[in-house]
Amino acid sequence: MKDKEKMIVIGIGSRPGSDPIGKELEDAEEADSDMFEAMAPKGDFTARGLAPLVKATNRLLPLFGQEPDYPSVPDTKVLPTDFTRILAMFKSAVDDAISKEVVDQEMAIMLDSIRDDSALMALAGKLDMLSRDKDFKRFLKEPMEEEGMGTEMSEEMGMSPEEEDMMMAERM
């Protein structure tokens, strides 16, 4: 009997290509990664600017239910994709907080304007301030409003959550 090669599949992206759902998920993950890679700030970044940003990031991560364990980043010309993903998460929350007038417009995070260590340090200062802002902390603890139909409208129509899910599935 021949030795058969065994394949161990771990995670979504590791599924064999013959699985159509696995392939779709893999393609979606790749597109997502490409998007954050393209969004990553590019410039001349050194430990002088990166260290304070990582430190401020680790202060803010617990407010998002994450461990404050992002490692130091070596001198680089492009911020790592996973770090950009975290900064984009912060940006989205800050944008929402600005739209709800929880924080001032001056706290906006502009990833496309980060080109050097001084911009990294300015961002680190904003993140540090946000990590101590009581209104921002409270805002992050509030449940998010869901996009779409909304509970009030589905209740007016006499729909249960299951019926609403079925209706949404039919539309897709």
VOMARTOR-940097 format. One line per field, with one value per residue: chain; x, y, z of N, C-alpha, C, CB in turn. Coordinates in nm, 2 decimals. Glycine has a CB too. Example, Ala and Ser with C-alpha at 12.3 -4.5 7.8 and 13.67 -1.06 7.14 Angstrom:
# VOMARTOR-940097
kolfi c(A, A)
n_east c(1.32, 1.28)
n_north c(-0.57, -0.22)
n_up c(0.78, 0.71)
ca_east c(1.23, 1.37)
ca_north c(-0.45, -0.11)
ca_up c(0.78, 0.71)
c_east c(1.32, 1.29)
c_north c(-0.33, 0.00)
c_up c(0.78, 0.79)
cb_east c(1.13, 1.41)
cb_north c(-0.45, -0.06)
cb_up c(0.90, 0.57)
This chain:
# VOMARTOR-940097
kolfi c(A, A, A, A, A, A, A, A, A, A, A, A, A, A, A, A, A, A, A, A, A, A, A, A, A, A, A, A, A, A, A, A, A, A, A, A, A, A, A, A, A, A, A, A, A, A, A, A, A, A, A, A, A, A, A, A, A, A, A, A, A, A, A, A, A, A, A, A, A, A, A, A, A, A, A, A, A, A, A, A, A, A, A, A, A, A, A, A, A, A, A, A, A, A, A, A, A, A, A, A, A, A, A, A, A, A, A, A, A, A, A, A, A, A, A, A, A, A, A, A, A, A, A, A, A, A, A, A, A, A, A, A, A, A, A, A, A, A, A, A, A, A, A, A, A, A, A, A, A, A, A, A, A, A, A, A, A, A, A, A, A, A, A, A, A, A, A, A, A, A, A, A)
n_east c(0.08, 0.06, 0.21, 0.00, -0.05, -0.11, -0.34, -0.36, -0.60, -0.62, -0.79, -0.97, -0.86, -0.70, -0.82, -0.87, -0.85, -1.06, -1.29, -1.56, -1.67, -1.47, -1.27, -1.39, -1.40, -1.12, -1.05, -1.18, -1.05, -0.80, -0.85, -0.93, -0.69, -0.52, -0.65, -0.59, -0.32, -0.27, -0.37, -0.19, 0.02, 0.29, 0.63, 0.92, 0.99, 1.09, 1.22, 1.20, 0.96, 0.78, 0.78, 0.64, 0.39, 0.32, 0.31, 0.10, -0.10, -0.12, -0.23, -0.48, -0.60, -0.73, -0.98, -1.11, -1.16, -0.93, -0.62, -0.35, -0.09, 0.06, 0.35, 0.68, 0.77, 1.00, 1.23, 1.09, 0.96, 0.70, 0.40, 0.32, 0.07, -0.11, -0.09, -0.18, -0.44, -0.54, -0.51, -0.69, -0.93, -0.94, -0.96, -1.21, -1.38, -1.33, -1.42, -1.69, -1.74, -1.69, -1.89, -2.11, -2.07, -1.91, -1.64, -1.40, -1.36, -1.09, -0.97, -0.97, -0.85, -0.62, -0.50, -0.38, -0.22, 0.00, 0.34, 0.59, 0.80, 0.72, 0.45, 0.36, 0.41, 0.23, -0.01, 0.01, -0.01, -0.28, -0.41, -0.33, -0.46, -0.73, -0.74, -0.77, -1.00, -1.30, -1.56, -1.53, -1.46, -1.70, -1.87, -1.76, -1.85, -2.12, -2.40, -2.38, -2.56, -2.75, -2.72, -2.96, -3.29, -3.38, -3.49, -3.72, -3.88, -3.92, -4.06, -4.29, -4.40, -4.47, -4.29, -4.09, -3.76, -3.65, -3.82, -3.75, -3.48, -3.52, -3.65, -3.46, -3.26, -3.40, -3.39, -3.13)
n_north c(-0.12, 0.22, 0.51, 0.75, 1.09, 1.32, 1.58, 1.86, 2.08, 2.40, 2.67, 2.92, 3.01, 2.80, 2.60, 2.34, 2.42, 2.30, 2.33, 2.53, 2.73, 2.77, 2.87, 3.11, 3.24, 3.25, 3.42, 3.65, 3.71, 3.76, 3.99, 4.16, 4.18, 4.29, 4.54, 4.67, 4.67, 4.84, 5.07, 5.12, 5.35, 5.51, 5.60, 5.75, 5.59, 5.56, 5.41, 5.62, 5.75, 5.53, 5.38, 5.54, 5.54, 5.27, 5.22, 5.39, 5.28, 5.03, 5.12, 5.19, 4.97, 4.79, 4.91, 4.83, 4.57, 4.41, 4.25, 4.43, 4.40, 4.46, 4.42, 4.58, 4.79, 4.76, 4.99, 5.12, 5.15, 5.12, 5.09, 4.79, 4.56, 4.44, 4.62, 4.85, 4.77, 4.78, 5.05, 5.15, 5.05, 5.20, 5.45, 5.43, 5.41, 5.66, 5.83, 5.77, 5.86, 6.13, 6.20, 6.17, 6.37, 6.32, 6.34, 6.59, 6.73, 6.77, 6.54, 6.36, 6.09, 6.06, 5.86, 5.87, 6.09, 6.04, 6.04, 6.06, 6.05, 6.26, 6.28, 6.03, 6.05, 6.26, 6.13, 5.93, 6.09, 6.17, 5.92, 5.85, 6.05, 5.98, 5.74, 5.81, 5.96, 6.01, 6.04, 5.92, 5.66, 5.58, 5.60, 5.40, 5.18, 5.17, 5.01, 4.94, 5.09, 4.91, 4.88, 4.91, 4.77, 4.81, 4.78, 4.91, 4.94, 4.68, 4.58, 4.74, 4.63, 4.39, 4.18, 3.90, 3.85, 3.63, 3.61, 3.85, 3.80, 3.59, 3.73, 3.91, 3.73, 3.63, 3.85, 3.86)
n_up c(0.00, -0.08, 0.06, 0.18, 0.12, 0.38, 0.45, 0.64, 0.74, 0.84, 0.96, 0.76, 0.52, 0.45, 0.32, 0.08, -0.28, -0.42, -0.28, -0.32, -0.15, 0.02, -0.15, -0.23, 0.02, 0.06, -0.15, -0.08, 0.16, 0.07, -0.10, 0.10, 0.25, 0.05, 0.02, 0.27, 0.26, 0.05, 0.17, 0.37, 0.54, 0.38, 0.39, 0.55, 0.82, 1.15, 1.45, 1.63, 1.58, 1.55, 1.80, 2.00, 1.88, 1.87, 2.14, 2.22, 2.07, 2.20, 2.44, 2.37, 2.26, 2.45, 2.49, 2.28, 2.32, 2.29, 2.34, 2.48, 2.32, 2.10, 1.91, 1.90, 1.61, 1.36, 1.20, 0.90, 0.56, 0.49, 0.68, 0.86, 0.74, 0.92, 1.13, 1.01, 0.98, 1.24, 1.30, 1.11, 1.22, 1.45, 1.33, 1.21, 1.43, 1.56, 1.36, 1.37, 1.63, 1.60, 1.42, 1.58, 1.76, 1.98, 2.01, 1.92, 1.59, 1.53, 1.62, 1.43, 1.23, 0.99, 0.77, 0.52, 0.53, 0.67, 0.66, 0.78, 1.07, 1.25, 1.19, 1.27, 1.54, 1.61, 1.56, 1.75, 1.98, 1.96, 1.98, 2.24, 2.38, 2.32, 2.45, 2.71, 2.72, 2.86, 2.75, 2.50, 2.57, 2.69, 2.47, 2.31, 2.45, 2.42, 2.26, 1.91, 1.64, 1.42, 1.07, 0.81, 0.81, 1.08, 1.42, 1.51, 1.28, 1.19, 1.41, 1.39, 1.16, 1.25, 1.25, 1.34, 1.47, 1.33, 1.11, 0.99, 0.92, 0.74, 0.53, 0.46, 0.36, 0.14, -0.03, -0.11)
ca_east c(0.00, 0.14, 0.19, -0.09, -0.02, -0.22, -0.35, -0.42, -0.66, -0.64, -0.84, -1.05, -0.77, -0.62, -0.90, -0.83, -0.91, -1.17, -1.40, -1.60, -1.69, -1.33, -1.21, -1.45, -1.35, -0.98, -1.04, -1.23, -0.95, -0.69, -0.89, -0.92, -0.55, -0.47, -0.70, -0.52, -0.18, -0.27, -0.40, -0.08, 0.10, 0.42, 0.72, 1.04, 0.95, 1.20, 1.18, 1.17, 0.81, 0.71, 0.77, 0.53, 0.26, 0.29, 0.28, -0.04, -0.19, -0.14, -0.31, -0.62, -0.65, -0.82, -1.11, -1.17, -1.17, -0.82, -0.50, -0.25, 0.03, 0.12, 0.49, 0.74, 0.78, 1.13, 1.23, 1.03, 0.91, 0.55, 0.35, 0.27, -0.07, -0.19, -0.09, -0.27, -0.58, -0.57, -0.53, -0.82, -1.03, -0.94, -1.01, -1.36, -1.45, -1.32, -1.51, -1.83, -1.75, -1.70, -2.03, -2.21, -2.02, -1.85, -1.50, -1.39, -1.31, -0.94, -0.92, -0.98, -0.73, -0.60, -0.39, -0.31, -0.13, 0.12, 0.45, 0.72, 0.80, 0.64, 0.31, 0.34, 0.41, 0.11, -0.11, 0.03, -0.07, -0.43, -0.45, -0.31, -0.57, -0.85, -0.74, -0.80, -1.12, -1.42, -1.67, -1.50, -1.47, -1.84, -1.92, -1.72, -1.92, -2.26, -2.42, -2.38, -2.68, -2.74, -2.76, -3.07, -3.43, -3.40, -3.58, -3.85, -3.96, -3.96, -4.17, -4.42, -4.45, -4.51, -4.20, -4.00, -3.62, -3.64, -3.89, -3.67, -3.37, -3.57, -3.68, -3.33, -3.20, -3.46, -3.35, -2.99)
ca_north c(0.00, 0.34, 0.61, 0.86, 1.22, 1.37, 1.72, 1.91, 2.20, 2.49, 2.80, 2.93, 3.03, 2.68, 2.49, 2.31, 2.50, 2.24, 2.37, 2.66, 2.83, 2.80, 2.95, 3.24, 3.30, 3.28, 3.53, 3.77, 3.74, 3.82, 4.12, 4.24, 4.21, 4.38, 4.67, 4.73, 4.69, 4.96, 5.18, 5.14, 5.47, 5.49, 5.71, 5.71, 5.57, 5.51, 5.38, 5.75, 5.77, 5.41, 5.34, 5.61, 5.50, 5.13, 5.24, 5.45, 5.18, 4.93, 5.18, 5.20, 4.83, 4.73, 4.97, 4.76, 4.43, 4.34, 4.25, 4.54, 4.33, 4.48, 4.43, 4.70, 4.78, 4.81, 5.10, 5.07, 5.25, 5.10, 5.03, 4.66, 4.55, 4.42, 4.75, 4.94, 4.72, 4.83, 5.19, 5.17, 5.02, 5.32, 5.56, 5.41, 5.44, 5.80, 5.89, 5.76, 5.94, 6.27, 6.22, 6.18, 6.48, 6.27, 6.40, 6.70, 6.70, 6.77, 6.41, 6.27, 6.01, 6.07, 5.76, 5.90, 6.20, 6.00, 6.02, 6.07, 6.03, 6.36, 6.24, 5.91, 6.10, 6.33, 6.03, 5.87, 6.18, 6.16, 5.79, 5.86, 6.13, 5.91, 5.63, 5.87, 6.04, 5.94, 6.04, 5.83, 5.53, 5.56, 5.58, 5.26, 5.08, 5.18, 4.92, 5.00, 5.09, 4.83, 4.94, 4.83, 4.79, 4.86, 4.71, 4.97, 4.92, 4.54, 4.57, 4.80, 4.54, 4.27, 4.07, 3.84, 3.85, 3.52, 3.65, 3.96, 3.73, 3.52, 3.83, 3.96, 3.63, 3.62, 3.96, 3.83)
ca_up c(0.00, -0.09, 0.16, 0.13, 0.18, 0.46, 0.45, 0.76, 0.71, 0.96, 0.92, 0.64, 0.41, 0.42, 0.26, -0.06, -0.38, -0.48, -0.20, -0.38, -0.05, 0.07, -0.25, -0.22, 0.14, 0.04, -0.24, 0.00, 0.26, -0.01, -0.13, 0.22, 0.28, -0.05, 0.05, 0.39, 0.22, -0.03, 0.26, 0.46, 0.52, 0.33, 0.42, 0.62, 0.96, 1.23, 1.59, 1.70, 1.56, 1.57, 1.94, 2.07, 1.82, 1.92, 2.29, 2.23, 2.02, 2.31, 2.54, 2.32, 2.22, 2.55, 2.47, 2.16, 2.36, 2.24, 2.43, 2.45, 2.30, 1.96, 1.92, 1.84, 1.47, 1.32, 1.09, 0.78, 0.46, 0.49, 0.80, 0.84, 0.71, 1.04, 1.21, 0.94, 1.00, 1.37, 1.28, 1.04, 1.32, 1.54, 1.25, 1.19, 1.56, 1.58, 1.26, 1.42, 1.75, 1.55, 1.36, 1.70, 1.84, 2.11, 2.01, 1.83, 1.45, 1.54, 1.66, 1.31, 1.19, 0.84, 0.74, 0.40, 0.55, 0.75, 0.58, 0.85, 1.22, 1.32, 1.17, 1.36, 1.68, 1.62, 1.57, 1.89, 2.08, 1.95, 2.03, 2.38, 2.44, 2.31, 2.55, 2.84, 2.70, 2.92, 2.66, 2.39, 2.63, 2.70, 2.33, 2.26, 2.52, 2.37, 2.14, 1.78, 1.57, 1.30, 0.94, 0.75, 0.84, 1.21, 1.51, 1.52, 1.16, 1.19, 1.51, 1.33, 1.05, 1.32, 1.22, 1.44, 1.41, 1.23, 0.98, 0.92, 0.86, 0.62, 0.43, 0.41, 0.29, 0.01, -0.11, -0.16)
c_east c(0.09, 0.11, 0.11, -0.05, -0.14, -0.22, -0.42, -0.47, -0.68, -0.68, -0.91, -0.96, -0.70, -0.70, -0.85, -0.91, -1.03, -1.30, -1.45, -1.62, -1.55, -1.26, -1.26, -1.40, -1.20, -0.96, -1.08, -1.12, -0.83, -0.72, -0.88, -0.78, -0.49, -0.52, -0.62, -0.37, -0.17, -0.30, -0.29, 0.00, 0.24, 0.51, 0.85, 1.02, 1.06, 1.14, 1.14, 1.02, 0.73, 0.68, 0.66, 0.39, 0.22, 0.24, 0.13, -0.14, -0.23, -0.23, -0.46, -0.68, -0.75, -0.97, -1.19, -1.18, -1.05, -0.70, -0.40, -0.11, 0.09, 0.27, 0.55, 0.76, 0.92, 1.12, 1.18, 0.99, 0.76, 0.51, 0.30, 0.12, -0.15, -0.19, -0.18, -0.42, -0.63, -0.60, -0.66, -0.94, -1.05, -1.00, -1.16, -1.43, -1.44, -1.41, -1.65, -1.85, -1.76, -1.84, -2.13, -2.17, -1.97, -1.71, -1.50, -1.33, -1.16, -0.88, -0.92, -0.85, -0.72, -0.48, -0.31, -0.22, -0.01, 0.23, 0.59, 0.69, 0.71, 0.49, 0.27, 0.32, 0.28, -0.01, -0.11, -0.03, -0.22, -0.48, -0.44, -0.43, -0.70, -0.86, -0.78, -0.93, -1.24, -1.53, -1.65, -1.51, -1.62, -1.90, -1.89, -1.80, -2.07, -2.28, -2.43, -2.52, -2.66, -2.79, -2.88, -3.21, -3.45, -3.51, -3.72, -3.94, -4.01, -4.07, -4.30, -4.48, -4.49, -4.42, -4.11, -3.86, -3.59, -3.70, -3.81, -3.55, -3.41, -3.59, -3.55, -3.25, -3.26, -3.42, -3.21, -3.01)
c_north c(0.12, 0.43, 0.72, 0.99, 1.28, 1.52, 1.77, 2.05, 2.28, 2.62, 2.81, 2.93, 2.91, 2.57, 2.47, 2.39, 2.43, 2.27, 2.51, 2.76, 2.87, 2.89, 3.09, 3.31, 3.34, 3.41, 3.66, 3.81, 3.81, 3.96, 4.21, 4.28, 4.31, 4.53, 4.74, 4.75, 4.82, 5.09, 5.21, 5.27, 5.43, 5.62, 5.66, 5.70, 5.50, 5.48, 5.51, 5.78, 5.65, 5.37, 5.41, 5.57, 5.36, 5.14, 5.29, 5.35, 5.07, 4.99, 5.18, 5.07, 4.77, 4.79, 4.90, 4.61, 4.35, 4.35, 4.36, 4.48, 4.35, 4.50, 4.55, 4.68, 4.83, 4.92, 5.04, 5.18, 5.24, 5.03, 4.89, 4.66, 4.53, 4.54, 4.85, 4.90, 4.78, 4.98, 5.23, 5.14, 5.15, 5.44, 5.55, 5.45, 5.59, 5.88, 5.89, 5.85, 6.09, 6.30, 6.23, 6.29, 6.44, 6.33, 6.50, 6.65, 6.69, 6.63, 6.31, 6.21, 6.01, 5.98, 5.81, 6.02, 6.17, 5.96, 6.02, 6.05, 6.13, 6.33, 6.12, 5.96, 6.18, 6.23, 5.96, 5.96, 6.18, 6.03, 5.79, 5.94, 6.06, 5.80, 5.68, 5.95, 5.96, 5.93, 5.93, 5.69, 5.49, 5.53, 5.44, 5.15, 5.07, 5.08, 5.00, 4.99, 5.00, 4.90, 4.85, 4.87, 4.85, 4.79, 4.77, 4.94, 4.77, 4.51, 4.62, 4.70, 4.41, 4.15, 4.03, 3.86, 3.74, 3.55, 3.76, 3.89, 3.66, 3.62, 3.88, 3.86, 3.61, 3.73, 3.94, 3.72)
c_up c(0.00, 0.03, 0.11, 0.20, 0.26, 0.45, 0.57, 0.72, 0.83, 0.91, 0.79, 0.52, 0.37, 0.35, 0.12, -0.16, -0.44, -0.40, -0.25, -0.27, 0.01, -0.02, -0.24, -0.09, 0.13, -0.04, -0.16, 0.10, 0.19, -0.05, -0.01, 0.26, 0.18, -0.02, 0.17, 0.35, 0.14, 0.06, 0.35, 0.43, 0.48, 0.36, 0.48, 0.77, 1.03, 1.37, 1.67, 1.69, 1.58, 1.71, 2.01, 2.01, 1.86, 2.07, 2.30, 2.18, 2.13, 2.42, 2.50, 2.29, 2.32, 2.54, 2.36, 2.19, 2.32, 2.34, 2.38, 2.43, 2.16, 1.98, 1.86, 1.69, 1.43, 1.22, 0.96, 0.68, 0.45, 0.62, 0.77, 0.82, 0.83, 1.13, 1.15, 0.97, 1.14, 1.37, 1.21, 1.13, 1.41, 1.46, 1.23, 1.32, 1.59, 1.48, 1.31, 1.54, 1.71, 1.50, 1.47, 1.80, 1.98, 2.13, 1.91, 1.69, 1.45, 1.57, 1.54, 1.28, 1.04, 0.81, 0.62, 0.42, 0.63, 0.65, 0.65, 1.00, 1.29, 1.30, 1.26, 1.50, 1.71, 1.64, 1.71, 1.99, 2.07, 2.01, 2.19, 2.44, 2.43, 2.42, 2.69, 2.84, 2.75, 2.83, 2.55, 2.45, 2.64, 2.57, 2.28, 2.33, 2.48, 2.26, 2.01, 1.72, 1.44, 1.18, 0.89, 0.80, 0.98, 1.29, 1.51, 1.40, 1.15, 1.29, 1.46, 1.23, 1.12, 1.28, 1.33, 1.38, 1.31, 1.10, 0.91, 0.86, 0.74, 0.50, 0.37, 0.33, 0.15, -0.08, -0.17, -0.26)
cb_east c(-0.10, 0.10, 0.33, -0.24, 0.02, -0.21, -0.42, -0.32, -0.79, -0.51, -0.73, -1.14, -0.68, -0.56, -1.05, -0.85, -0.81, -1.15, -1.37, -1.73, -1.78, -1.25, -1.23, -1.61, -1.37, -0.91, -1.13, -1.36, -0.90, -0.66, -1.03, -0.99, -0.47, -0.52, -0.85, -0.53, -0.14, -0.38, -0.53, 0.01, 0.10, 0.42, 0.65, 1.16, 0.82, 1.32, 1.30, 1.25, 0.79, 0.78, 0.90, 0.55, 0.28, 0.41, 0.38, -0.04, -0.13, -0.01, -0.27, -0.61, -0.54, -0.77, -1.09, -1.09, -1.29, -0.77, -0.43, -0.25, 0.01, 0.05, 0.56, 0.88, 0.67, 1.22, 1.38, 0.90, 0.98, 0.52, 0.24, 0.31, -0.09, -0.13, 0.05, -0.24, -0.58, -0.46, -0.41, -0.83, -1.00, -0.80, -0.95, -1.39, -1.38, -1.17, -1.50, -1.85, -1.63, -1.59, -2.06, -2.21, -2.13, -1.85, -1.39, -1.29, -1.36, -0.89, -1.00, -1.03, -0.73, -0.58, -0.44, -0.41, -0.21, 0.08, 0.46, 0.79, 0.94, 0.67, 0.27, 0.46, 0.53, 0.08, -0.10, 0.18, -0.02, -0.47, -0.37, -0.18, -0.58, -0.86, -0.60, -0.69, -1.14, -1.46, -1.70, -1.35, -1.40, -1.91, -1.86, -1.58, -1.92, -2.30, -2.55, -2.27, -2.73, -2.81, -2.65, -3.05, -3.50, -3.43, -3.53, -3.83, -3.88, -3.84, -4.13, -4.38, -4.35, -4.65, -4.11, -4.03, -3.52, -3.70, -4.03, -3.63, -3.31, -3.69, -3.77, -3.24, -3.21, -3.62, -3.34, -2.90)
cb_north c(0.00, 0.42, 0.67, 0.83, 1.32, 1.32, 1.77, 1.92, 2.18, 2.50, 2.90, 3.06, 3.14, 2.63, 2.54, 2.16, 2.52, 2.09, 2.37, 2.64, 2.77, 2.67, 2.89, 3.23, 3.21, 3.16, 3.52, 3.73, 3.62, 3.73, 4.12, 4.16, 4.07, 4.34, 4.66, 4.64, 4.57, 4.95, 5.14, 5.02, 5.54, 5.46, 5.81, 5.82, 5.48, 5.60, 5.31, 5.86, 5.83, 5.30, 5.37, 5.76, 5.50, 5.04, 5.33, 5.58, 5.11, 4.88, 5.32, 5.29, 4.74, 4.75, 5.12, 4.78, 4.37, 4.39, 4.11, 4.65, 4.19, 4.60, 4.31, 4.72, 4.86, 4.69, 5.15, 4.99, 5.22, 5.01, 5.12, 4.57, 4.44, 4.30, 4.80, 4.93, 4.57, 4.80, 5.26, 5.07, 4.90, 5.36, 5.55, 5.27, 5.37, 5.85, 5.83, 5.61, 5.92, 6.29, 6.11, 6.04, 6.58, 6.12, 6.29, 6.81, 6.81, 6.87, 6.35, 6.35, 5.87, 6.21, 5.62, 5.93, 6.32, 5.87, 6.13, 6.20, 6.02, 6.50, 6.21, 5.81, 6.19, 6.42, 5.92, 5.84, 6.33, 6.17, 5.68, 5.92, 6.26, 5.85, 5.56, 5.96, 6.08, 6.01, 6.17, 5.85, 5.53, 5.68, 5.69, 5.24, 5.11, 5.32, 4.84, 4.94, 5.23, 4.70, 4.94, 4.69, 4.66, 5.01, 4.70, 5.13, 4.95, 4.45, 4.64, 4.93, 4.52, 4.23, 4.11, 3.70, 3.84, 3.39, 3.70, 4.06, 3.63, 3.44, 3.95, 4.01, 3.49, 3.63, 4.09, 3.78)
cb_up c(0.12, -0.22, 0.22, 0.16, 0.06, 0.61, 0.32, 0.88, 0.63, 1.05, 0.92, 0.65, 0.43, 0.55, 0.25, -0.09, -0.49, -0.47, -0.05, -0.45, 0.07, 0.09, -0.39, -0.22, 0.26, -0.02, -0.36, 0.08, 0.33, -0.14, -0.19, 0.34, 0.27, -0.19, 0.09, 0.51, 0.13, -0.14, 0.34, 0.45, 0.65, 0.18, 0.52, 0.58, 0.96, 1.24, 1.67, 1.64, 1.42, 1.49, 2.01, 2.06, 1.66, 1.90, 2.36, 2.15, 1.90, 2.36, 2.58, 2.19, 2.20, 2.69, 2.44, 2.04, 2.31, 2.11, 2.43, 2.56, 2.33, 1.89, 1.86, 1.91, 1.40, 1.26, 1.07, 0.81, 0.32, 0.36, 0.87, 0.96, 0.61, 1.12, 1.22, 0.79, 1.00, 1.47, 1.21, 0.91, 1.40, 1.58, 1.11, 1.16, 1.68, 1.56, 1.12, 1.46, 1.84, 1.44, 1.27, 1.77, 1.85, 2.11, 1.99, 1.88, 1.35, 1.63, 1.78, 1.19, 1.26, 0.79, 0.73, 0.29, 0.62, 0.84, 0.47, 0.82, 1.28, 1.26, 1.02, 1.35, 1.71, 1.50, 1.46, 1.92, 2.04, 1.80, 1.97, 2.41, 2.36, 2.17, 2.55, 2.89, 2.56, 3.05, 2.60, 2.34, 2.77, 2.77, 2.24, 2.28, 2.67, 2.33, 2.17, 1.68, 1.53, 1.32, 0.84, 0.77, 0.84, 1.21, 1.65, 1.53, 1.03, 1.21, 1.64, 1.26, 0.94, 1.29, 1.10, 1.48, 1.53, 1.29, 1.01, 1.03, 0.96, 0.65, 0.49, 0.53, 0.36, 0.03, -0.03, -0.05)
